Amino acid sequence: MVNYVQLSTLLEWCFIIFLLINSLYMYRKLHERSPEPAPQQEPQQNNSLPFHHVFPVDHLIDTTNNPIELHPVDAQGTILMLSVYGCSSCAELYPNMNAIADAFSEYQVAAIMVGTEEEINQIIDKHHLRIPIHRIEMHQMGHFGTFTFPFCYVLSNEGLILNKGHVQTIDEVSSLLATEDGTLNVKIS
């Protein structure tokens, strides 16, 4: 007489072995079909436009449809700040933008902001910004050579990139304007 308990245990083990073999087979087939992993790219060493090159645009249009000339005749150059709506580091820059424009009055101070029209207007209203601001979408940021925010380019009056870097305060902008001997290119008002 066949013991039903032993038969049941034997069938369970056969089923478990069948599932294990089937799982291994499926895993192997899926692994064969999966594409090779993409080679890891080296991190980009220069995530901004190069020094002493001409900035890629010579004029922009601000949020009030007025032109922003990046090669101003009546200024020593341009301090161009780039930021993104929703960026916490950029939020620390916004309250300082008017003070930066006041402190470096020999320079034209302007900004390029990534965000919707409503988001940019919200920043302008909240911080009472007086500087000209050009609005763009994130996919356009590649034209300006950086995805690090907030970022600043110091341009000569001919549009050459004299300096660049991460900024949030007047002191950080001041350090971008400093010459090699440590003196400022401009006196602070």
C-alpha positions in Angstrom: 0.0 0.0 0.0 1.2 3.4 -1.0 1.7 5.9 1.8 -0.1 9.1 0.7 2.1 11.3 2.9 5.2 10.0 1.3 3.7 10.3 -2.2 2.6 13.9 -1.4 6.1 14.8 -0.2 7.7 13.3 -3.3 5.4 15.2 -5.6 6.1 18.5 -3.7 9.8 18.0 -4.1 9.4 17.2 -7.8 7.4 20.4 -8.2 9.9 22.5 -6.3 12.8 21.1 -8.4 10.7 21.8 -11.6 10.1 25.4 -10.5 13.8 25.9 -9.6 15.0 24.6 -13.0 12.3 26.7 -14.8 13.4 29.8 -12.9 17.0 29.3 -13.7 16.1 28.8 -17.4 14.0 32.0 -17.4 16.7 34.0 -15.7 19.3 32.8 -18.2 17.1 33.7 -21.1 16.3 37.1 -19.7 20.0 37.8 -19.1 20.9 36.8 -22.6 18.3 39.2 -24.0 19.2 42.2 -21.8 21.5 44.7 -23.6 25.0 45.2 -22.5 25.3 47.9 -19.9 26.4 51.2 -21.3 30.0 52.1 -20.6 30.3 54.6 -17.8 31.2 58.0 -19.2 33.9 60.0 -17.5 32.4 62.9 -15.6 32.6 66.2 -17.6 35.6 68.1 -16.3 34.5 71.4 -17.7 30.9 72.0 -17.1 30.9 75.6 -18.3 32.0 77.7 -21.2 35.8 78.2 -21.5 37.6 81.3 -20.3 38.4 84.0 -22.9 35.8 82.7 -25.4 33.0 84.9 -26.6 29.7 84.2 -24.8 27.4 82.3 -27.3 24.7 85.0 -27.4 25.2 88.7 -27.7 21.7 89.7 -26.6 18.7 88.4 -24.8 15.1 89.5 -24.2 13.9 90.1 -20.6 10.6 89.2 -19.1 9.2 92.7 -20.1 10.3 92.2 -23.7 13.2 94.6 -23.5 16.6 93.7 -25.0 19.5 92.8 -22.7 22.7 93.6 -24.6 25.6 91.5 -23.4 28.1 93.7 -25.1 27.1 97.0 -23.4 29.1 100.1 -24.4 28.4 102.1 -21.2 29.4 99.3 -18.7 32.6 97.7 -17.8 31.1 94.3 -18.6 28.2 92.0 -17.6 27.6 90.0 -14.5 25.3 87.2 -15.8 23.7 85.0 -13.1 22.0 81.7 -14.1 19.4 80.0 -11.8 16.6 77.5 -11.8 13.2 77.8 -10.2 12.9 75.3 -7.3 16.6 75.1 -6.7 17.3 75.7 -2.9 20.8 77.1 -3.6 19.3 79.5 -6.1 16.7 80.6 -3.5 19.7 82.0 -1.5 20.8 84.1 -4.4 17.5 85.8 -5.2 17.5 88.1 -2.1 21.0 89.3 -3.0 20.5 90.0 -6.7 19.5 93.7 -6.3 22.3 94.2 -3.8 24.8 92.7 -6.3 23.5 95.1 -9.0 23.8 98.1 -6.6 27.3 97.1 -5.4 28.7 96.6 -8.9 27.1 99.5 -10.7 30.0 99.7 -13.2 28.7 96.4 -14.5 25.5 95.5 -16.1 23.9 92.8 -13.9 21.4 90.4 -15.5 20.0 86.9 -15.0 18.9 83.9 -16.9 16.3 81.8 -15.1 14.9 78.4 -15.9 11.2 78.1 -15.2 7.7 78.9 -16.4 6.7 82.5 -16.9 4.5 82.2 -13.8 7.4 80.8 -11.7 9.8 83.5 -12.8 7.2 86.3 -12.1 6.7 84.8 -8.6 10.4 85.1 -7.9 10.5 88.7 -9.3 7.5 89.7 -7.2 8.7 88.0 -4.0 12.2 89.6 -4.1 11.3 92.8 -5.9 14.0 92.1 -8.5 15.0 95.1 -10.6 17.6 93.5 -12.8 16.7 92.3 -16.3 15.8 88.6 -16.4 15.7 86.3 -19.4 13.5 83.2 -19.1 14.4 79.9 -20.7 13.4 76.2 -20.5 15.9 73.6 -19.1 16.6 72.1 -22.5 18.0 75.5 -23.6 20.5 75.6 -20.7 23.1 73.7 -22.8 23.6 76.8 -24.9 24.9 78.5 -21.8 27.3 75.7 -20.9 26.3 74.8 -17.4 23.9 72.7 -15.4 25.3 73.9 -12.1 23.2 76.4 -10.3 23.3 79.2 -9.3 26.1 80.0 -11.7 27.7 83.3 -12.8 29.6 84.5 -15.8 31.6 87.7 -15.8 31.7 89.0 -19.4 33.9 91.8 -20.8 32.2 94.6 -22.7 33.2 92.7 -25.8 31.4 89.6 -24.6 34.5 87.5 -23.6 34.2 85.2 -20.6 36.6 86.7 -18.0 35.5 84.6 -15.0 32.9 82.2 -13.9 31.7 80.3 -10.9 29.1 79.4 -8.3 27.6 82.4 -6.6 25.1 83.3 -4.0 26.4 86.4 -2.3 28.0 89.8 -3.0 31.4 88.4 -1.7 31.3 85.5 -4.1 30.6 87.8 -7.1 33.3 90.1 -5.8 35.8 87.2 -5.8 34.9 86.6 -9.5 35.7 90.2 -10.3 39.1 90.2 -8.4 42.3 90.4 -10.5 45.2 88.0 -10.0 46.8 90.3 -7.4 43.5 90.3 -5.4 42.3 93.8 -6.2 38.9 94.3 -7.6 38.3 95.3 -11.2 35.7 97.7 -10.0 35.2 99.7 -6.8 32.1 98.7 -4.8 29.6 101.5 -4.5 
